[in-house]
Amino acid sequence: MSQSASEFRLETSFRKRLYFFTGMVVFTLTAYILQLFNLQIVQGSENSLKAERFVRRSESIPADRGNIFDRNFLTPETSQPLVSNSASLDVILNTSLLKNDPRKVKDFIYKFCEALSIPIVYYEKELQDSRMIKKIRSREPFVLLEGISREQQERILVLDNINKYVYLVSSPARVYHMGPALSHVTGYVGKPTTSDLQEKEIKTYQLIGKGGIESLYDTTLRGQDGFRIQKRNTEGNIEEERVIEHSVPGNNLILTIDRDMQIAAYRALKGVRGTVLAIKATTGEVLAMASNPSYDPNILSGKNKLDRSNHFTRVTNNGGFLNLAIQSRFPPASTFKTLVGLAAMESEHKINYDPKQTFSCPASFTLKSTFKGVPDQVFYNWDKKNHGELNLAQALEKSNSVYFYQLGYKLGAEPILAYSRLFGLDKKSGIDLPGEATGFIPSSDWKKRTYGNKWFDGDTVNLSIGQGFISVTPIEMALFYMAVVNNGKIYKPYVVSEIRSPLDNSLIQKTEPTILRDIPLKKSTVEALKEGLYLVGYSGTASGVLNSPTLPEIAGKTGTAQTRRRGASSSNHAWFIGYAPVNAPPEKQILVAAFVEYGVGGAASAAPAAREVFKAAFPPGSFPRTDRSRAKTMEEEAPVEQEAF
C-alpha cells in the first residue's frame, strides 16, 4: 500500500526524534559511566579522604615553625638555635557533648574555672553570648587553656566532671633562647588578628609572625600543616585516629648575627635607653643589633593570655617595641663633622680647601649680623676653650666645633645637604626588618614652607656640627661611615644569610652582598678622614675609653647632641660610630654604631657601649697592634676631657 506524503513526513519526523532521544540517552549513560570511573577509580583515593572528612572529625596538625640559628651554624643537630620550638598541651572543650548548647557551655566554663582556680575574668570574652554562639557554630576547636602545667594536667585528669568533656592536644610553642637580648631582630609570634585573616592566607588556629624576621619571613618559617581524622564515640573518646597528611616544618633561617657580640651589645645598654649596631664593613652583614628598652618574646608568644596582655601593655607604655637602630631619628651631632669634612674636600674647587690648612679656634665663632638692630650671634666650642690652630685631623680628634663652624660657613649649606642626600641620610637602608624609618635632610624650600622664612647663615653653622633641623637614624649614620671605610662603597645591610630545608639541610636561598651605593671619592679625602678618626680613638675624645692594649686599634667619632632641654649635660644624647681593627684589611673590619638617649656625652656612654662589642668581636690575641709612636705637643699630652657636644 503506497504511503501518502503526509504519512511519510510524520514517519521521518518520528525517526529523527527517536534517533535524537536515543543519542541523548547513550551520551548521558556514557558520561555517567565515565564520571563514575573518574570518581571511583581515577580520583578514588582523594574522594575517599574527602568523604571521611565529612563523616568523621578532621583535625589539623599544626606545623612547627622553622628554627633560627646564628652565623656560626653548622648543622641543625650540632648548632644551638636562637629560636626553636617545644611541645605543650592545650585543653580543648568538646562542645558536642554539651549538645552545643551555649547555656550548658557557659555552665561548664564556670565549673572549670572553679575546679582549676582560674579567675572567671580569664574567659570574659568567650562568655559573651554572640561570641560563644559564633564559636560553637564555626565548629572550630574551643580552646580552654593553652600550654598547661603538669599540675593542671593532673588535676584535670582526676576530676570526672571535667575530663570527660575535654581532651588534651599537643601544640608547638615558640622558644626564644636569647629572650629580650635579640627580640627586636627576631620579633615574636601570636594569634592572627581580624585584618590578618582577611589579608593573608592564614587560619585562625595558626600563629603568625609579629615584628622582626618572624613577621618579614612569616610564610618561609610557617611550614605546611597536616591533618588527621578522628572517630569518637558518644562520650567523646577517640575510637580511631588516622594521620592523612603529616605536617612539614617551616624552613630554617641562618642569621648574620653573632651570638657573643649580640649579648655584649645588649648588656652594654643595661640601665639606659639606646641602641648598639655592629655591621661587617665589606658585606653589610649585621653582626649585632640591640635596642633597649626591649621586650620578652617568650611572654608575648606564650600561652598565658593574662601575662601576654600585661606584658604588652608595659612594653607599649615604655616604648619597648621601637627598634631604635632603624626606627628612631636624632640629630647626628659631632658624628656629622666627618661628612662636613668630606663635603669640603670633595668640593674643594668651591672654597679652595686643603685638609692640612688650619683654622684658629679662639673658643668661639662670631656670626656677624646682617640685620640692623639684631646683635651678632656667638657659637661656642663645646668646652669653651681656645684650641689654637687646627687642621682637619686635629679638629676631628678634639671634636673642635669652632673649626667646623668656620668650615661649614665658608662651604655653605648646599654642598653639605647634597652629600647628606648622596650618602642616603634621608633614605631607607632596605634592611630585611620591618618598620624602618628614614632620616630628614632639610632644605631652604622646606624651611620657607614650614617656618615662612629663608635659610639663614646661622642654620648653616648649626648644620656644620650636626645640630639644627637635620635628623638621622643610627643605621643611616653607620652606613655613611661604612662608605669611609670602603672608599665610597655602601653595602645593603641584612640579617638573614641563608634559608635551609628542615628535611635535609639543603640550601634554598643565600643572601649575597649587594652594593647599595658606590660614590666616587678621592683617595686623599678618605685618607684624611681616616687619619682624623684614628686620632679620636688614639689620643682624642674617645682615647680614654678605647685606647687600651686589650683592644684593637679603634677609629671613630664621638658625638653629643643637644636636646630642647638645654643646660644640664644629662639632657644630651650620646653617639659613637667607629671601626676596628684600624690596621686590618677592610674585609676584617667591623663597624659599630652606639647611641644612648640622654647619655651625657659620646665618650661618657656611647663609646663605652661600643667598646664592649669590640671586646666581644676581638678577644685579646685575636688582633695585631702597631706601635704607632707620635711626637706629641704639650697640648696633646694634656689629660683628655670628655666631649660635651
C-alpha positions as CSV (number, residue, x, y, z in Angstrom):
1,M,0.0,0.0,0.0
2,S,1.5,3.2,-1.0
3,Q,2.4,5.8,1.7
4,S,0.9,9.2,1.5
5,A,3.2,12.3,1.6
6,S,1.8,13.3,5.0
7,E,2.4,9.8,6.4
8,F,6.0,9.9,5.1
9,R,6.7,13.2,6.7
10,L,5.3,12.0,10.0
11,E,7.4,8.8,10.0
12,T,10.5,10.8,9.1
13,S,9.9,13.3,11.9
14,F,9.3,10.4,14.4
15,R,12.5,8.7,13.4
16,K,14.5,11.8,13.8
17,R,13.1,12.3,17.3
18,L,13.7,8.7,18.1
19,Y,17.4,8.9,17.0
20,F,17.9,12.2,18.9
21,F,16.5,10.9,22.2
22,T,18.4,7.6,21.7
23,G,21.6,9.6,21.2
24,M,20.9,11.7,24.3
25,V,20.3,8.6,26.4
26,V,23.5,6.9,25.1
27,F,25.5,10.2,25.6
28,T,24.2,10.6,29.2
29,L,24.9,7.0,30.1
30,T,28.4,7.2,28.6
31,A,29.1,10.5,30.5
32,Y,27.7,9.0,33.7
33,I,29.9,5.9,33.4
34,L,33.0,7.9,32.7
35,Q,32.3,10.2,35.7
36,L,31.8,7.1,37.9
37,F,35.1,5.8,36.6
38,N,36.8,9.1,37.3
39,L,35.3,9.5,40.8
40,Q,35.8,5.9,41.9
41,I,39.0,4.8,40.1
42,V,41.0,7.9,39.0
43,Q,40.2,10.1,42.0
44,G,39.0,7.3,44.3
45,S,41.7,7.8,47.0
46,E,41.2,11.5,47.1
47,N,37.4,11.4,47.3
48,S,37.6,8.7,49.9
49,L,39.6,11.0,52.1
50,K,37.1,13.8,51.4
51,A,34.2,11.6,52.4
52,E,36.0,10.6,55.6
53,R,36.4,14.3,56.4
54,F,32.7,14.7,56.2
55,V,31.8,11.5,58.0
56,R,34.4,11.7,60.7
57,R,36.0,14.6,62.6
58,S,39.1,16.1,60.8
59,E,41.7,17.9,62.8
60,S,44.6,20.0,61.6
61,I,48.2,19.2,62.8
62,P,50.0,22.5,63.1
63,A,53.4,22.5,61.6
64,D,56.5,23.5,63.6
65,R,57.9,26.9,62.6
66,G,61.4,26.8,61.2
67,N,64.3,27.2,63.7
68,I,66.6,30.2,63.6
69,F,70.4,30.0,64.0
70,D,73.2,32.5,64.3
71,R,76.1,32.9,61.8
72,N,78.1,30.0,63.4
73,F,75.6,27.4,62.2
74,L,77.0,24.1,61.0
75,T,74.1,21.5,61.1
76,P,70.7,21.6,62.9
77,E,71.9,18.7,65.2
78,T,75.2,20.3,66.2
79,S,74.2,24.0,66.4
80,Q,72.5,25.8,69.2
81,P,69.4,27.6,67.9
82,L,68.5,31.2,68.7
83,V,64.8,30.3,68.2
84,S,63.3,26.8,68.3
85,N,60.1,25.0,69.3
86,S,58.9,22.9,72.2
87,A,55.8,20.8,72.7
88,S,53.0,21.9,75.0
89,L,49.4,20.7,75.8
90,D,46.2,22.6,75.1
91,V,42.9,21.9,76.7
92,I,40.0,21.6,74.1
93,L,36.4,21.6,75.1
94,N,34.2,19.0,73.3
95,T,31.0,21.2,72.9
96,S,29.1,18.4,71.1
97,L,28.9,16.5,74.5
98,L,27.2,19.6,75.8
99,K,24.8,19.4,72.8
100,N,26.4,22.6,71.5
101,D,24.1,24.5,73.9
102,P,25.6,27.9,74.8
103,R,24.0,27.8,78.2
104,K,25.5,24.5,79.1
105,V,28.9,25.5,77.7
106,K,28.8,28.6,80.0
107,D,27.9,26.5,83.0
108,F,30.8,24.1,82.3
109,I,33.3,27.0,82.0
110,Y,32.2,28.3,85.4
111,K,32.8,24.8,86.9
112,F,36.1,24.5,85.0
113,C,37.3,27.8,86.5
114,E,36.3,26.8,90.0
115,A,38.0,23.4,89.7
116,L,41.3,24.8,88.5
117,S,41.2,28.1,90.5
118,I,41.1,30.2,87.4
119,P,39.7,33.8,87.6
120,I,36.4,33.9,85.6
121,V,37.7,37.1,84.0
122,Y,40.1,34.9,82.0
123,Y,37.1,33.9,79.9
124,E,35.4,37.3,79.8
125,K,35.3,37.5,76.0
126,E,34.4,33.8,75.5
127,L,31.3,34.2,77.8
128,Q,29.8,36.9,75.6
129,D,26.6,35.3,74.0
130,S,27.3,36.4,70.5
131,R,31.0,35.3,70.6
132,M,30.1,31.9,72.1
133,I,27.4,31.2,69.6
134,K,29.7,32.1,66.7
135,K,32.5,29.9,68.2
136,I,30.2,26.9,68.6
137,R,28.7,27.3,65.1
138,S,32.1,27.6,63.4
139,R,33.0,24.1,64.7
140,E,36.5,25.4,65.4
141,P,38.3,23.9,68.4
142,F,37.1,25.5,71.6
143,V,40.4,26.1,73.4
144,L,40.0,26.5,77.2
145,L,43.7,26.6,78.1
146,E,47.0,26.7,76.3
147,G,50.3,25.3,77.5
148,I,49.0,23.8,80.7
149,S,51.3,22.9,83.5
150,R,51.9,19.4,84.8
151,E,49.8,20.2,87.9
152,Q,46.9,21.5,85.8
153,Q,47.1,18.3,83.7
154,E,47.0,16.0,86.7
155,R,44.1,18.0,88.2
156,I,42.0,17.8,85.0
157,L,42.6,14.0,84.7
158,V,41.3,13.2,88.2
159,L,38.1,15.3,88.0
160,D,35.4,13.1,86.4
161,N,33.0,16.0,85.9
162,I,35.8,17.8,83.9
163,N,37.9,15.4,82.0
164,K,35.0,13.6,80.2
165,Y,34.2,16.9,78.4
166,V,37.7,17.9,77.4
167,Y,40.6,16.4,75.6
168,L,44.3,17.4,75.5
169,V,46.1,18.2,72.3
170,S,49.8,18.7,71.7
171,S,50.7,22.0,70.1
172,P,54.0,23.6,69.3
173,A,55.3,26.5,71.4
174,R,58.0,29.0,70.3
175,V,61.1,29.4,72.4
176,Y,63.4,32.4,72.1
177,H,66.7,31.4,73.8
178,M,68.1,34.9,73.9
179,G,64.9,36.5,75.1
180,P,64.9,40.3,75.2
181,A,68.5,40.4,74.0
182,L,67.5,39.7,70.4
183,S,63.8,40.4,70.4
184,H,64.0,43.4,68.0
185,V,65.6,41.2,65.4
186,T,63.5,38.0,65.9
187,G,60.1,39.5,66.8
188,Y,57.6,37.1,68.2
189,V,54.5,35.1,67.2
190,G,50.9,35.3,68.1
191,K,47.3,34.6,67.0
192,P,46.2,36.4,63.8
193,T,44.1,39.5,64.0
194,T,40.9,40.0,62.0
195,S,42.9,42.0,59.4
196,D,45.5,39.2,59.2
197,L,42.7,36.7,58.4
198,Q,41.3,39.0,55.8
199,E,44.5,40.0,54.1
200,K,46.7,36.9,54.5
201,E,46.4,33.2,53.7
202,I,46.2,32.0,57.3
203,K,43.8,30.1,59.5
204,T,42.5,31.1,62.9
205,Y,44.4,28.5,64.8
206,Q,47.8,29.2,63.2
207,L,50.5,31.5,64.6
208,I,51.7,34.5,62.7
209,G,54.9,36.5,63.0
210,K,54.7,39.8,64.7
211,G,57.7,42.1,64.3
212,G,61.2,41.3,63.3
213,I,62.1,38.4,61.0
214,E,59.2,36.4,62.4
215,S,57.0,38.8,60.5
216,L,59.0,39.5,57.4
217,Y,59.8,35.8,56.8
218,D,56.5,34.5,58.2
219,T,55.5,32.3,55.2
220,T,59.0,30.9,55.0
221,L,59.0,29.9,58.6
222,R,55.4,28.8,58.9
223,G,55.6,25.4,57.2
224,Q,52.7,23.2,55.9
225,D,50.1,21.9,58.3
226,G,49.0,18.3,58.2
227,F,45.6,16.8,59.2
228,R,44.3,13.7,60.9
229,I,40.8,12.0,61.1
230,Q,39.4,11.0,64.4
231,K,36.4,8.9,65.1
232,R,34.8,9.5,68.5
233,N,32.1,7.7,70.4
234,T,29.1,9.4,72.0
235,E,31.2,10.1,75.1
236,G,33.8,12.0,73.1
237,N,36.5,9.4,73.5
238,I,38.7,8.7,70.4
239,E,38.0,5.2,69.0
240,E,40.1,5.6,65.9
241,E,42.7,8.1,64.6
242,R,44.5,8.2,61.3
243,V,47.0,10.7,60.1
244,I,46.2,11.6,56.5
245,E,48.9,14.2,55.8
246,H,51.9,14.7,58.0
247,S,52.9,18.3,58.8
248,V,56.0,19.7,57.2
249,P,58.1,22.1,59.4
250,G,59.0,25.5,58.1
251,N,62.4,26.4,56.7
252,N,65.3,27.2,58.9
253,L,66.9,30.7,58.9
254,I,70.6,31.3,59.4
255,L,71.2,34.8,60.6
256,T,74.3,37.0,60.2
257,I,74.1,37.7,63.9
258,D,77.0,36.7,66.1
259,R,75.6,35.4,69.5
260,D,78.5,36.7,71.6
261,M,78.5,40.2,70.0
262,Q,74.7,40.4,70.4
263,I,74.9,39.5,74.1
264,A,77.7,42.1,74.6
265,A,75.6,44.8,72.8
266,Y,72.5,44.1,74.8
267,R,74.4,44.1,78.1
268,A,76.2,47.3,77.2
269,L,72.7,49.0,77.2
270,K,71.8,48.0,80.7
271,G,70.1,50.8,82.5
272,V,70.0,53.2,79.5
273,R,67.7,53.8,76.6
274,G,69.6,53.4,73.3
275,T,70.9,51.1,70.6
276,V,74.1,49.3,69.5
277,L,74.6,48.1,66.0
278,A,77.6,46.2,64.5
279,I,78.0,45.6,60.8
280,K,80.6,43.7,58.7
281,A,82.1,46.6,56.7
282,T,82.6,44.9,53.3
283,T,79.4,42.8,53.1
284,G,76.6,44.6,55.1
285,E,76.1,41.6,57.4
286,V,74.6,42.7,60.7
287,L,76.6,41.1,63.4
288,A,74.6,42.6,66.3
289,M,71.6,44.8,66.7
290,A,70.4,45.6,70.2
291,S,67.8,48.1,71.4
292,N,66.8,49.0,74.9
293,P,64.1,49.1,76.4
294,S,63.2,45.7,75.0
295,Y,60.5,43.0,75.5
296,D,60.4,39.3,76.2
297,P,59.2,37.4,73.1
298,N,58.7,34.3,75.3
299,I,56.0,36.0,77.2
300,L,54.3,37.6,74.2
301,S,54.4,34.3,72.3
302,G,53.4,32.3,75.4
303,K,50.2,30.6,76.2
304,N,49.1,32.7,79.2
305,K,46.9,35.4,77.8
306,L,46.8,37.5,81.0
307,D,50.7,37.5,81.1
308,R,50.7,38.4,77.4
309,S,48.3,41.3,77.9
310,N,50.0,42.7,80.9
311,H,53.5,42.5,79.3
312,F,52.2,44.0,76.1
313,T,50.8,47.0,78.0
314,R,54.0,47.5,79.9
315,V,56.2,47.3,76.8
316,T,53.9,49.7,74.9
317,N,53.9,52.3,77.6
318,N,57.7,52.1,77.9
319,G,58.3,52.3,74.1
320,G,59.9,48.9,74.1
321,F,58.6,47.8,70.7
322,L,60.6,50.5,69.0
323,N,63.8,49.3,67.4
324,L,65.9,52.4,67.9
325,A,68.6,51.2,65.4
326,I,66.2,51.6,62.5
327,Q,63.1,53.3,63.8
328,S,64.3,56.4,65.6
329,R,66.0,59.5,64.4
330,F,68.0,62.2,66.2
331,P,70.5,65.0,65.3
332,P,73.8,63.3,64.4
333,A,75.8,65.8,66.4
334,S,79.6,65.7,66.0
335,T,79.5,62.4,64.1
336,F,78.3,64.6,61.3
337,K,81.5,66.6,61.3
338,T,83.1,63.8,59.3
339,L,80.6,64.3,56.5
340,V,81.2,68.1,56.6
341,G,84.9,67.5,56.1
342,L,84.2,65.1,53.3
343,A,81.9,67.6,51.5
344,A,84.6,70.3,51.8
345,M,87.3,68.1,50.4
346,E,85.2,66.8,47.6
347,S,84.0,70.4,46.8
348,E,87.5,71.9,47.2
349,H,87.1,73.9,44.0
350,K,84.3,75.9,45.7
351,I,86.4,77.1,48.6
352,N,90.0,76.1,47.7
353,Y,90.0,73.8,50.7
354,D,93.0,71.7,51.8
355,P,92.6,69.5,54.9
356,K,96.1,70.4,56.0
357,Q,95.3,74.1,56.2
358,T,94.4,75.3,59.7
359,F,91.6,77.4,61.2
360,S,92.1,79.2,64.5
361,C,90.0,78.2,67.5
362,P,89.6,81.2,69.9
363,A,86.9,79.2,71.8
364,S,84.0,80.7,69.9
365,F,82.8,81.7,66.4
366,T,81.0,85.0,65.9
367,L,78.5,85.3,63.0
368,K,78.1,88.9,62.0
369,S,74.5,90.1,61.8
370,T,73.3,91.4,58.5
371,F,70.1,92.9,60.0
372,K,70.1,96.3,61.6
373,G,69.4,96.2,65.3
374,V,70.0,92.4,65.5
375,P,73.1,91.5,67.5
376,D,75.9,89.2,66.3
377,Q,75.4,85.6,67.1
378,V,78.1,83.8,69.0
379,F,78.7,80.0,68.7
380,Y,80.9,78.4,71.3
381,N,83.2,75.5,71.3
382,W,82.0,72.5,73.4
383,D,84.5,73.2,76.2
384,K,84.6,77.0,75.6
385,K,88.4,76.8,75.4
386,N,91.0,78.1,73.0
387,H,92.4,75.2,71.0
388,G,94.7,77.3,68.8
389,E,95.5,76.4,65.2
390,L,93.9,73.1,64.0
391,N,93.9,71.2,60.7
392,L,91.1,68.7,59.8
393,A,92.5,65.7,61.5
394,Q,93.2,67.6,64.7
395,A,89.7,69.1,64.6
396,L,88.2,65.6,64.4
397,E,90.5,64.4,67.1
398,K,89.3,67.1,69.5
399,S,85.8,67.3,68.1
400,N,86.5,71.0,67.8
401,S,83.3,72.8,66.9
402,V,84.8,76.2,66.1
403,Y,86.8,74.6,63.2
404,F,83.6,73.2,61.7
405,Y,81.6,76.4,62.3
406,Q,84.2,78.2,60.1
407,L,84.4,75.4,57.5
408,G,80.6,75.0,57.2
409,Y,80.1,78.7,57.0
410,K,82.7,79.0,54.3
411,L,81.4,76.0,52.3
412,G,77.7,76.9,52.6
413,A,74.7,74.6,53.3
414,E,74.0,73.2,49.8
415,P,77.1,71.0,49.4
416,I,76.7,69.6,52.9
417,L,73.0,68.9,52.3
418,A,73.7,67.5,48.8
419,Y,76.3,65.0,50.2
420,S,73.9,64.1,53.0
421,R,71.4,63.0,50.4
422,L,74.0,61.4,48.3
423,F,75.0,59.1,51.2
424,G,71.4,58.2,51.9
425,L,70.8,60.0,55.2
426,D,67.2,60.5,54.2
427,K,66.6,57.1,52.7
428,K,65.8,53.6,54.0
429,S,68.7,51.2,54.0
430,G,66.5,48.4,52.8
431,I,67.5,46.1,55.7
432,D,65.3,42.9,55.9
433,L,63.5,44.0,59.0
434,P,60.0,45.7,59.1
435,G,59.2,49.3,60.1
436,E,62.4,51.1,59.0
437,A,62.2,54.9,59.3
438,T,64.1,57.5,57.3
439,G,66.2,60.4,58.4
440,F,65.3,64.0,57.5
441,I,67.5,66.4,55.4
442,P,66.2,69.9,55.4
443,S,66.4,72.4,52.6
444,S,65.8,76.1,52.1
445,D,62.5,75.4,50.3
446,W,61.4,73.2,53.2
447,K,62.2,75.9,55.8
448,K,60.4,78.5,53.7
449,R,57.2,76.3,53.6
450,T,57.5,75.3,57.3
451,Y,58.6,78.4,59.0
452,G,57.8,81.1,56.5
453,N,61.4,82.5,56.4
454,K,64.6,81.8,54.5
455,W,67.6,79.7,55.3
456,F,70.0,81.8,57.4
457,D,73.7,81.5,57.8
458,G,73.1,80.5,61.5
459,D,71.2,77.5,60.2
460,T,74.3,76.5,58.2
461,V,76.6,77.0,61.2
462,N,74.3,74.7,63.3
463,L,74.2,72.2,60.5
464,S,78.0,72.0,60.3
465,I,78.1,70.3,63.7
466,G,75.1,68.1,63.1
467,Q,72.6,70.2,65.0
468,G,69.6,72.1,63.9
469,F,66.9,70.7,61.6
470,I,68.8,67.5,60.5
471,S,67.9,64.1,62.0
472,V,69.1,60.6,61.1
473,T,68.6,57.0,62.1
474,P,71.6,55.2,63.7
475,I,71.7,52.7,60.8
476,E,71.9,55.5,58.2
477,M,74.8,57.2,60.0
478,A,76.5,53.8,60.3
479,L,76.3,53.3,56.6
480,F,77.9,56.7,55.9
481,Y,80.9,55.6,58.0
482,M,80.9,52.3,56.0
483,A,81.5,54.4,52.9
484,V,84.5,56.0,54.6
485,V,85.9,52.5,55.4
486,N,85.1,51.2,51.9
487,N,86.3,54.2,49.8
488,G,82.7,55.2,48.9
489,K,81.0,51.8,48.7
490,I,77.9,51.2,50.9
491,Y,76.6,47.6,51.2
492,K,72.9,46.9,51.9
493,P,72.6,45.7,55.5
494,Y,70.9,42.3,56.1
495,V,70.3,39.9,58.9
496,V,69.2,36.7,57.1
497,S,72.1,35.0,55.5
498,E,70.6,31.6,54.4
499,I,67.3,29.8,54.1
500,R,67.7,26.0,54.6
501,S,65.4,23.0,54.3
502,P,64.4,21.4,57.6
503,L,64.4,18.0,56.0
504,D,67.9,17.6,54.6
505,N,69.5,21.0,55.5
506,S,69.9,21.7,51.8
507,L,70.4,25.4,50.8
508,I,67.3,27.0,49.5
509,Q,68.4,30.6,49.3
510,K,71.6,32.6,50.1
511,T,71.9,36.3,50.5
512,E,74.8,37.8,48.6
513,P,76.3,41.2,49.5
514,T,74.7,44.0,47.4
515,I,76.2,47.4,46.8
516,L,73.6,50.0,47.7
517,R,75.7,53.0,46.7
518,D,79.1,53.4,45.1
519,I,80.2,57.0,45.5
520,P,83.5,58.0,43.9
521,L,85.7,59.6,46.5
522,K,89.2,60.9,46.1
523,K,91.9,58.8,47.8
524,S,93.2,61.9,49.6
525,T,89.7,62.5,51.1
526,V,89.4,59.0,52.5
527,E,93.0,59.1,53.9
528,A,92.5,62.5,55.6
529,L,89.2,61.3,57.2
530,K,90.7,58.0,58.4
531,E,93.6,59.9,59.9
532,G,91.3,62.1,62.0
533,L,89.1,59.2,63.0
534,Y,92.1,57.2,64.1
535,L,93.3,60.1,66.3
536,V,89.9,60.2,68.1
537,G,90.5,56.7,69.5
538,Y,94.2,57.1,69.9
539,S,94.6,60.5,71.6
540,G,91.3,62.3,71.1
541,T,87.8,62.4,72.7
542,A,87.4,58.6,72.9
543,S,91.0,57.7,73.8
544,G,90.3,57.3,77.5
545,V,87.8,54.6,76.7
546,L,89.2,53.0,73.6
547,N,93.0,53.2,73.7
548,S,93.9,50.0,75.5
549,P,96.3,47.1,74.9
550,T,93.3,44.7,75.4
551,L,91.5,46.3,72.5
552,P,92.3,46.5,68.8
553,E,93.1,50.0,67.5
554,I,89.7,51.7,67.0
555,A,88.9,54.7,64.8
556,G,85.7,56.6,65.0
557,K,83.9,59.7,66.1
558,T,82.1,60.7,69.3
559,G,79.1,63.0,69.2
560,T,76.8,64.7,71.8
561,A,73.5,66.0,70.6
562,Q,71.9,68.9,72.4
563,T,68.2,68.5,73.0
564,R,65.5,71.1,73.6
565,R,66.1,70.6,77.3
566,R,69.3,72.7,77.1
567,G,71.5,73.2,80.1
568,A,72.3,70.1,82.1
569,S,74.6,67.7,80.3
570,S,72.3,64.8,81.4
571,S,69.8,66.1,78.8
572,N,72.2,65.4,75.9
573,H,72.1,62.4,73.6
574,A,75.4,60.4,73.0
575,W,76.8,59.0,69.8
576,F,79.8,56.9,68.9
577,I,80.5,55.4,65.4
578,G,83.7,53.6,64.7
579,Y,85.5,50.7,63.1
580,A,88.3,48.2,64.0
581,P,91.0,46.9,63.7
582,V,92.3,50.1,62.1
583,N,95.4,48.3,60.7
584,A,93.5,45.3,59.3
585,P,92.2,44.9,55.7
586,P,88.7,46.2,55.2
587,E,87.2,42.7,54.9
588,K,88.4,42.0,58.5
589,Q,87.0,45.2,59.9
590,I,83.7,45.7,61.7
591,L,81.7,48.9,62.1
592,V,79.9,49.7,65.4
593,A,77.4,52.4,66.0
594,A,76.2,53.2,69.5
595,F,73.5,55.7,70.5
596,V,72.3,56.5,74.0
597,E,69.4,58.8,74.8
598,Y,70.3,61.4,77.5
599,G,73.7,59.7,77.7
600,V,75.6,63.0,78.7
601,G,78.3,62.7,76.1
602,G,79.7,60.5,73.4
603,A,82.8,59.4,75.4
604,A,80.7,59.1,78.6
605,S,78.2,56.4,77.5
606,A,78.2,55.6,73.7
607,A,81.9,54.8,73.3
608,P,81.9,52.5,76.3
609,A,78.9,50.6,74.8
610,A,80.7,50.3,71.5
611,R,83.9,49.1,73.4
612,E,82.0,46.1,74.8
613,V,81.1,44.9,71.3
614,F,84.6,45.4,70.0
615,K,85.9,43.3,73.0
616,A,83.5,40.5,72.1
617,A,84.4,40.6,68.5
618,F,88.2,40.8,69.1
619,P,89.3,39.0,72.3
620,P,92.9,39.5,73.3
621,G,95.4,37.8,71.0
622,S,93.0,37.8,68.0
623,F,94.2,41.1,66.5
624,P,97.5,42.7,65.7
625,R,98.5,46.1,67.2
626,T,101.0,48.5,65.8
627,D,103.3,50.6,68.0
628,R,102.4,53.9,66.4
629,S,104.6,56.4,68.2
630,R,103.8,60.1,67.7
631,A,105.7,63.2,68.6
632,K,103.2,64.8,70.9
633,T,103.0,68.5,71.7
634,M,102.4,69.6,75.3
635,E,98.8,70.2,74.4
636,E,98.4,66.6,73.1
637,E,99.9,65.3,76.3
638,A,97.4,67.1,78.4
639,P,94.6,64.9,80.0
640,V,91.8,64.2,77.6
641,E,88.5,65.7,78.6
642,Q,85.1,64.2,77.9
643,E,83.4,65.6,74.9
644,A,80.4,67.8,75.8
645,F,78.8,68.4,72.4
